[in-house]
Amino acid sequence: MTKDRPAPKPGFTTPQPPDARVGTLYAFKVTSSTPRTVRYEITSGSLPAGLTLDKDTGGS
């Protein structure tokens, strides 16, 4: 007999991203507590003008 395990609670395991600076390249790697992240999505606010979100990679 095996005991069912509850599904992991999804969430980010990275700290708050650092502030961006005008004229400087910006990168921030996001990690998740789930075994596999399928898609990224903006759920609050918006990206600055000229930036887009790649929903498969989380990159812009």
Secondary structure, DSSP 8 states (H G I E B T S, - for coil): -----------B-S-------TTS-------BSSS--------SS---TT----TTTS--
